[in-house]
């Protein structure tokens, strides 16, 4: 297993770098640039050229990517030794003006549209909030989805099954763009039950991500509505998947054998049926956790939550290449790690699954 994990880790690095380069190149291929406008006003050409030179936007694409990954000093050093390479004249012309230490040193770069702020600062500020929202939403989806799916499977074609299926389809049918404003109108504005806008926790966080006021109403009064909005559709998906998987498992021969041996029905369901039926559900939970933790842009915008989604959406409009590329990179890394964890959990749930 350890050899498999190490092999998967190193084989993922080229994939992540390739994905990063594709996003890096596509953003620069879109018409317009980060310094064309400040607000509604256009900048003088001399100022725009100055800013582009500072962020190396006047370099060829390959050297820009080299600066982002390896840092300015390494990139400029390579050009100093191999000056005959295409584009090295542009690199040497702005030598010593660099702002990037490179991904290999943990530097995600300087935000182009937020003066004096690095992407590391923005991520450190926004990721814990998105993580908290995503984790609560995932817990809500699991707590509602798995029991609902189990009840539907065990009471197939009963009124409980029909009711659960109807609610699941309804949850899948209502987009967050509709459900979020509906929740705001009904609970905070009409009933005055919960808070809306901003988030109920502020730094410092325990271990960098967990709020110190987690067990207070101040936190939950802000968290319940966005977590419910974000987790509703996913809980419906988990419920449907759990039902279908469990219905298939309880018809297997080994379930009939367990019943024939005289095992209690509760033991048959919990130990034999449910454990094996969760394998397809685990497949969904890995990528789902990444989607929730990195922040669902629509929900964070609706509820005014200062998470990663807010910065990502703003950066797309502002053409902030560094922020867009770095957030996409974080998403890719978390997705690779989540899939690796899913593979490990597979082997725990089903000992027949082995990795060589």
Kinemage of the C-alpha trace (Angstrom):
@kinemage 1
@onewidth
@group {chain A} dominant
@subgroup {mainchain}
@vectorlist {calphas} color= white
{ca unk a 1} P 0.000 0.000 0.000
{ca unk a 2} L 2.805 2.421 0.885
{ca unk a 3} L 4.494 1.821 -2.470
{ca unk a 4} L 1.164 2.462 -4.212
{ca unk a 5} L 0.658 5.752 -2.350
{ca unk a 6} L 4.177 6.938 -3.208
{ca unk a 7} L 3.719 5.962 -6.854
{ca unk a 8} L 0.366 7.741 -7.065
{ca unk a 9} L 1.839 10.840 -5.447
{ca unk a 10} L 4.706 11.198 -7.900
{ca unk a 11} L 2.586 10.292 -10.926
{ca unk a 12} L 0.163 13.082 -9.983
{ca unk a 13} L 2.799 15.824 -10.138
{ca unk a 14} L 3.007 15.960 -13.985
{ca unk a 15} L -0.808 15.973 -14.195
{ca unk a 16} L -1.070 18.896 -11.783
{ca unk a 17} L 1.675 20.850 -13.594
{ca unk a 18} L 0.045 20.221 -16.979
{ca unk a 19} L -3.348 21.362 -15.682
{ca unk a 20} L -1.743 24.447 -14.151
{ca unk a 21} L -0.032 25.316 -17.431
{ca unk a 22} L -3.261 24.908 -19.415
{ca unk a 23} L -5.124 27.293 -17.085
{ca unk a 24} L -2.093 29.604 -17.046
{ca unk a 25} L -2.086 29.764 -20.865
{ca unk a 26} L -5.852 30.001 -21.340
{ca unk a 27} L -6.192 32.970 -18.993
{ca unk a 28} L -3.546 34.878 -20.941
{ca unk a 29} L -5.217 33.990 -24.243
{ca unk a 30} L -8.450 35.741 -23.228
{ca unk a 31} L -8.685 39.295 -24.626
{ca unk a 32} L -7.949 42.030 -22.112
{ca unk a 33} L -5.497 42.198 -19.268
{ca unk a 34} L -5.427 42.822 -15.526
{ca unk a 35} L -4.157 46.394 -15.903
{ca unk a 36} L -6.369 47.651 -18.721
{ca unk a 37} L -8.730 49.290 -16.243
{ca unk a 38} L -8.780 50.365 -12.602
{ca unk a 39} L -12.436 50.550 -11.692
{ca unk a 40} L -14.115 52.231 -14.652
{ca unk a 41} L -11.070 54.219 -15.703
{ca unk a 42} L -8.380 53.116 -18.123
{ca unk a 43} L -4.745 53.603 -17.175
{ca unk a 44} L -2.198 55.502 -19.287
{ca unk a 45} L -0.236 53.206 -21.559
{ca unk a 46} L 3.049 53.989 -19.790
{ca unk a 47} L 1.589 52.965 -16.399
{ca unk a 48} L 0.062 49.800 -17.880
{ca unk a 49} L 3.396 48.847 -19.463
{ca unk a 50} L 5.159 49.463 -16.147
{ca unk a 51} L 2.770 47.182 -14.251
{ca unk a 52} L 2.942 44.477 -16.913
{ca unk a 53} L 6.731 44.601 -16.770
{ca unk a 54} L 6.678 44.269 -12.993
{ca unk a 55} L 4.531 41.120 -13.231
{ca unk a 56} L 6.480 39.831 -16.266
{ca unk a 57} L 3.510 39.944 -18.623
{ca unk a 58} L 5.907 41.199 -21.300
{ca unk a 59} L 7.819 37.896 -21.126
{ca unk a 60} L 7.055 34.981 -23.485
{ca unk a 61} L 4.516 32.544 -22.073
{ca unk a 62} L 7.017 29.789 -21.335
{ca unk a 63} L 9.254 32.092 -19.277
{ca unk a 64} L 6.242 33.455 -17.399
{ca unk a 65} L 5.307 29.924 -16.416
{ca unk a 66} L 8.907 29.192 -15.431
{ca unk a 67} L 8.836 32.237 -13.157
{ca unk a 68} L 5.561 31.090 -11.592
{ca unk a 69} L 6.846 27.565 -10.895
{ca unk a 70} L 10.562 28.056 -10.207
{ca unk a 71} L 10.797 31.724 -9.235
{ca unk a 72} L 12.368 34.777 -10.835
{ca unk a 73} L 15.910 34.148 -9.641
{ca unk a 74} L 16.116 30.664 -11.158
{ca unk a 75} L 14.453 31.779 -14.392
{ca unk a 76} L 16.769 34.794 -14.728
{ca unk a 77} L 19.770 32.592 -13.887
{ca unk a 78} L 18.877 30.149 -16.655
{ca unk a 79} L 18.560 32.996 -19.144
{ca unk a 80} L 21.867 34.483 -18.006
{ca unk a 81} L 23.648 31.216 -18.794
{ca unk a 82} L 21.624 30.311 -21.888
{ca unk a 83} L 21.102 33.737 -23.413
{ca unk a 84} L 20.617 32.250 -26.893
{ca unk a 85} L 17.208 30.809 -25.899
{ca unk a 86} L 14.174 32.573 -27.403
{ca unk a 87} L 12.721 35.254 -25.131
{ca unk a 88} L 15.783 35.557 -22.887
{ca unk a 89} L 16.324 39.151 -24.000
{ca unk a 90} L 12.940 40.126 -22.447
{ca unk a 91} L 13.783 38.238 -19.242
{ca unk a 92} L 17.180 39.895 -18.912
{ca unk a 93} L 15.730 43.331 -19.626
{ca unk a 94} L 13.713 43.211 -16.381
{ca unk a 95} L 16.157 41.188 -14.286
{ca unk a 96} L 16.098 42.023 -10.598
{ca unk a 97} L 12.507 43.325 -10.631
{ca unk a 98} L 10.929 39.976 -9.792
{ca unk a 99} L 8.035 39.377 -7.433
{ca unk a 100} L 7.833 35.566 -7.477
{ca unk a 101} L 9.745 33.032 -5.400
{ca unk a 102} L 8.087 30.149 -7.254
{ca unk a 103} L 5.759 27.281 -6.407
{ca unk a 104} L 8.700 25.089 -5.443
{ca unk a 105} L 9.193 27.384 -2.430
{ca unk a 106} L 5.513 27.614 -1.572
{ca unk a 107} L 4.993 31.056 -3.129
{ca unk a 108} L 1.739 31.356 -5.072
{ca unk a 109} L 2.696 34.764 -6.411
{ca unk a 110} L 1.575 38.355 -6.003
{ca unk a 111} L -2.065 39.289 -6.559
{ca unk a 112} L -2.198 41.578 -9.581
{ca unk a 113} L -5.293 43.590 -8.662
{ca unk a 114} L -4.800 43.867 -4.894
{ca unk a 115} L -1.748 45.994 -4.325
{ca unk a 116} L 0.739 44.656 -1.824
{ca unk a 117} L -1.121 41.395 -1.177
{ca unk a 118} L 0.154 37.947 -2.062
{ca unk a 119} L -2.001 35.020 -3.109
{ca unk a 120} L -0.707 33.187 -0.037
{ca unk a 121} L -2.294 35.915 2.110
{ca unk a 122} L -5.613 35.644 0.291
{ca unk a 123} L -5.668 31.847 0.558
{ca unk a 124} L -4.708 31.897 4.251
{ca unk a 125} L -7.545 34.355 4.847
{ca unk a 126} L -10.278 32.708 2.765
{ca unk a 127} L -9.546 28.960 2.673
{ca unk a 128} L -10.372 28.291 6.375
{ca unk a 129} L -13.792 29.870 5.897
{ca unk a 130} L -14.527 27.834 2.758
{ca unk a 131} L -13.231 24.749 4.573
{ca unk a 132} L -15.582 25.321 7.507
{ca unk a 133} L -18.578 25.843 5.229
{ca unk a 134} L -17.679 22.830 3.091
{ca unk a 135} L -17.109 20.503 6.037
{ca unk a 136} L -20.422 21.431 7.668
{ca unk a 137} L -22.230 21.018 4.332
{ca unk a 138} L -20.636 17.606 3.763
{ca unk a 139} L -21.539 16.455 7.282
{ca unk a 140} L -25.111 17.616 6.688
{ca unk a 141} L -25.243 15.798 3.341
{ca unk a 142} L -23.973 12.557 4.905
{ca unk a 143} L -26.202 12.760 8.005
{ca unk a 144} L -29.315 13.290 5.870
{ca unk a 145} L -28.401 11.384 2.710
{ca unk a 146} L -27.184 8.003 3.982
{ca unk a 147} L -30.032 7.353 6.491
{ca unk a 148} L -32.591 8.494 3.900
{ca unk a 149} L -31.121 6.121 1.317
{ca unk a 150} L -31.026 3.222 3.787
{ca unk a 151} L -34.651 3.761 4.842
{ca unk a 152} L -35.760 3.960 1.191
{ca unk a 153} L -33.951 0.699 0.360
{ca unk a 154} L -35.242 -1.220 3.397
{ca unk a 155} L -38.789 0.056 2.862
{ca unk a 156} L -38.795 -0.190 -0.937
{ca unk a 157} L -42.070 0.811 -2.606
{ca unk a 158} L -43.534 2.010 0.700
{ca unk a 159} L -44.734 5.527 1.446
{ca unk a 160} L -41.389 6.209 3.144
{ca unk a 161} L -39.548 5.266 -0.058
{ca unk a 162} L -41.805 7.424 -2.221
{ca unk a 163} L -41.554 10.384 0.152
{ca unk a 164} L -37.781 10.138 0.381
{ca unk a 165} L -37.446 9.819 -3.397
{ca unk a 166} L -39.719 12.805 -3.962
{ca unk a 167} L -37.728 14.995 -1.542
{ca unk a 168} L -34.454 13.836 -3.133
{ca unk a 169} L -35.636 14.717 -6.626
{ca unk a 170} L -36.917 18.063 -5.338
{ca unk a 171} L -33.565 18.783 -3.699
{ca unk a 172} L -31.731 17.985 -6.926
{ca unk a 173} L -34.112 20.139 -8.952
{ca unk a 174} L -33.777 23.397 -7.011
{ca unk a 175} L -30.514 25.203 -7.856
{ca unk a 176} L -28.547 27.058 -5.198
{ca unk a 177} L -29.248 30.279 -7.053
{ca unk a 178} L -32.939 29.845 -6.178
{ca unk a 179} L -32.712 28.052 -2.832
{ca unk a 180} L -30.274 30.541 -1.288
{ca unk a 181} L -32.390 33.701 -1.754
{ca unk a 182} L -35.475 31.699 -0.710
{ca unk a 183} L -33.780 30.730 2.563
{ca unk a 184} L -32.744 34.351 3.168
{ca unk a 185} L -36.254 35.647 2.523
{ca unk a 186} L -37.968 33.015 4.686
{ca unk a 187} L -35.759 32.759 7.777
{ca unk a 188} L -33.737 35.950 8.443
{ca unk a 189} L -36.023 38.486 6.740
{ca unk a 190} L -39.467 37.026 7.519
{ca unk a 191} L -38.974 34.980 10.697
{ca unk a 192} L -35.796 36.640 11.998
{ca unk a 193} L -34.319 33.297 13.008
{ca unk a 194} L -30.797 33.382 11.586
{ca unk a 195} L -28.122 35.868 10.562
{ca unk a 196} L -27.291 36.596 6.944
{ca unk a 197} L -24.196 38.051 5.292
{ca unk a 198} L -20.579 37.613 6.396
{ca unk a 199} L -19.425 34.612 8.443
{ca unk a 200} L -19.687 33.851 12.138
{ca unk a 201} L -15.996 33.085 12.726
{ca unk a 202} L -12.851 35.161 12.406
{ca unk a 203} L -9.123 34.370 12.731
{ca unk a 204} L -7.242 33.085 14.567
{ca unk a 205} L -8.483 29.545 13.906
{ca unk a 206} L -7.525 26.355 15.758
{ca unk a 207} L -4.997 24.433 13.615
{ca unk a 208} L -5.464 27.160 11.038
{ca unk a 209} L -8.970 26.124 9.987
{ca unk a 210} L -11.287 25.399 12.935
{ca unk a 211} L -13.168 28.326 14.543
{ca unk a 212} L -12.687 29.026 18.230
{ca unk a 213} L -16.408 29.779 18.630
{ca unk a 214} L -17.605 26.577 16.934
{ca unk a 215} L -19.936 25.659 19.803
{ca unk a 216} L -21.580 29.072 20.048
{ca unk a 217} L -24.792 30.371 18.509
{ca unk a 218} L -22.834 33.265 16.975
{ca unk a 219} L -21.123 30.815 14.638
{ca unk a 220} L -24.091 28.598 13.844
{ca unk a 221} L -26.511 31.466 13.280
{ca unk a 222} L -24.370 32.389 10.260
{ca unk a 223} L -23.499 28.835 9.175
{ca unk a 224} L -26.817 26.958 9.134
{ca unk a 225} L -28.448 28.568 6.107
{ca unk a 226} L -25.485 28.514 3.685
{ca unk a 227} L -24.564 24.972 4.798
{ca unk a 228} L -28.140 23.795 4.238
{ca unk a 229} L -28.269 25.519 0.849
{ca unk a 230} L -24.964 23.996 -0.198
{ca unk a 231} L -25.610 20.523 1.195
{ca unk a 232} L -29.196 19.984 0.023
{ca unk a 233} L -28.455 18.844 -3.522
{ca unk a 234} L -25.528 16.695 -2.405
{ca unk a 235} L -27.558 15.003 0.337
{ca unk a 236} L -30.177 14.159 -2.291
{ca unk a 237} L -27.495 12.642 -4.548
{ca unk a 238} L -26.050 10.596 -1.681
{ca unk a 239} L -29.529 9.368 -0.725
{ca unk a 240} L -30.294 8.183 -4.263
{ca unk a 241} L -26.899 6.517 -4.629
{ca unk a 242} L -27.119 4.818 -1.211
{ca unk a 243} L -30.583 3.468 -2.016
{ca unk a 244} L -29.544 2.034 -5.382
{ca unk a 245} L -26.349 0.498 -3.994
{ca unk a 246} L -28.021 -1.045 -0.937
{ca unk a 247} L -30.835 -2.513 -3.039
{ca unk a 248} L -28.225 -4.250 -5.162
{ca unk a 249} L -26.220 -5.523 -2.185
{ca unk a 250} L -29.139 -6.984 -0.211
{ca unk a 251} L -29.918 -9.254 -3.183
{ca unk a 252} L -26.431 -10.782 -3.157
{ca unk a 253} L -25.901 -14.429 -2.199
{ca unk a 254} L -23.764 -13.666 0.853
{ca unk a 255} L -26.623 -11.644 2.381
{ca unk a 256} L -28.965 -14.630 1.995
{ca unk a 257} L -26.260 -16.840 3.499
{ca unk a 258} L -25.879 -14.516 6.502
{ca unk a 259} L -29.628 -14.626 7.089
{ca unk a 260} L -29.693 -18.417 6.688
{ca unk a 261} L -26.986 -18.701 9.380
{ca unk a 262} L -29.404 -17.065 11.800
{ca unk a 263} L -27.704 -13.690 12.154
{ca unk a 264} L -29.852 -10.880 13.457
{ca unk a 265} L -31.265 -8.640 10.726
{ca unk a 266} L -29.581 -5.630 12.315
{ca unk a 267} L -26.194 -7.383 12.098
{ca unk a 268} L -26.807 -8.410 8.494
{ca unk a 269} L -27.688 -4.867 7.492
{ca unk a 270} L -25.031 -2.953 9.413
{ca unk a 271} L -22.063 -5.323 9.195
{ca unk a 272} L -22.549 -6.976 5.810
{ca unk a 273} L -24.925 -4.978 3.623
{ca unk a 274} L -24.355 -1.337 4.568
{ca unk a 275} L -20.561 -1.552 4.704
{ca unk a 276} L -20.332 -2.924 1.163
{ca unk a 277} L -23.004 -0.624 -0.204
{ca unk a 278} L -20.997 2.423 0.926
{ca unk a 279} L -18.182 1.786 -1.566
{ca unk a 280} L -19.956 3.621 -4.448
{ca unk a 281} L -20.886 6.405 -2.008
{ca unk a 282} L -17.244 6.822 -0.976
{ca unk a 283} L -16.418 7.293 -4.664
{ca unk a 284} L -18.586 10.397 -4.682
{ca unk a 285} L -17.520 11.747 -1.297
{ca unk a 286} L -13.863 12.319 -2.265
{ca unk a 287} L -14.432 14.780 -5.145
{ca unk a 288} L -17.518 16.112 -3.361
{ca unk a 289} L -15.450 17.116 -0.336
{ca unk a 290} L -13.044 19.044 -2.586
{ca unk a 291} L -15.907 20.849 -4.316
{ca unk a 292} L -17.421 21.855 -0.986
{ca unk a 293} L -14.160 22.782 0.749
{ca unk a 294} L -12.864 24.982 -2.071
{ca unk a 295} L -16.093 26.919 -1.864
{ca unk a 296} L -19.170 26.953 -4.033
{ca unk a 297} L -19.015 30.334 -5.688
{ca unk a 298} L -22.750 30.931 -5.954
{ca unk a 299} L -23.500 30.205 -2.284
{ca unk a 300} L -20.615 32.336 -1.026
{ca unk a 301} L -21.712 35.227 -3.228
{ca unk a 302} L -25.365 34.970 -2.166
{ca unk a 303} L -24.612 34.874 1.557
{ca unk a 304} L -21.705 37.325 1.429
{ca unk a 305} L -19.205 34.795 2.787
{ca unk a 306} L -15.561 35.895 2.327
{ca unk a 307} L -14.317 32.499 1.142
{ca unk a 308} L -12.211 31.366 -1.792
{ca unk a 309} L -15.197 31.458 -4.105
{ca unk a 310} L -15.539 35.201 -3.626
{ca unk a 311} L -11.918 35.865 -4.583
{ca unk a 312} L -12.106 33.440 -7.504
{ca unk a 313} L -15.180 35.075 -9.040
{ca unk a 314} L -13.768 38.572 -8.506
{ca unk a 315} L -10.434 37.561 -10.013
{ca unk a 316} L -12.056 36.236 -13.182
{ca unk a 317} L -13.708 39.597 -13.782
{ca unk a 318} L -10.485 41.428 -12.940
{ca unk a 319} L -8.296 39.089 -15.045
{ca unk a 320} L -6.123 38.459 -12.001
{ca unk a 321} L -4.118 35.664 -13.560
{ca unk a 322} L -2.150 34.733 -10.463
{ca unk a 323} L -5.160 34.270 -8.196
{ca unk a 324} L -7.105 32.272 -10.800
{ca unk a 325} L -4.179 29.967 -11.533
{ca unk a 326} L -3.332 29.455 -7.855
{ca unk a 327} L -6.911 28.684 -6.768
{ca unk a 328} L -7.228 26.204 -9.660
{ca unk a 329} L -3.933 24.638 -8.591
{ca unk a 330} L -5.174 24.239 -5.012
{ca unk a 331} L -8.366 22.639 -6.314
{ca unk a 332} L -6.340 20.166 -8.425
{ca unk a 333} L -4.038 19.226 -5.530
{ca unk a 334} L -6.961 18.669 -3.160
{ca unk a 335} L -8.764 16.573 -5.791
{ca unk a 336} L -5.719 14.336 -6.252
{ca unk a 337} L -5.359 13.920 -2.480
{ca unk a 338} L -9.084 13.203 -2.062
{ca unk a 339} L -8.991 10.475 -4.717
{ca unk a 340} L -5.959 8.951 -3.009
{ca unk a 341} L -7.794 8.882 0.323
{ca unk a 342} L -10.792 7.281 -1.414
{ca unk a 343} L -8.568 4.492 -2.731
{ca unk a 344} L -7.231 3.851 0.782
{ca unk a 345} L -10.748 3.772 2.263
{ca unk a 346} L -11.758 1.307 -0.478
{ca unk a 347} L -9.194 -1.197 0.776
{ca unk a 348} L -10.425 -0.730 4.351
{ca unk a 349} L -14.085 -1.266 3.440
{ca unk a 350} L -13.399 -4.227 1.171
{ca unk a 351} L -10.258 -6.300 1.960
{ca unk a 352} L -10.574 -7.958 -1.464
{ca unk a 353} L -9.379 -4.685 -3.021
{ca unk a 354} L -5.603 -4.714 -3.040
{ca unk a 355} L -3.097 -2.381 -4.685
{ca unk a 356} L 0.150 -3.822 -5.946
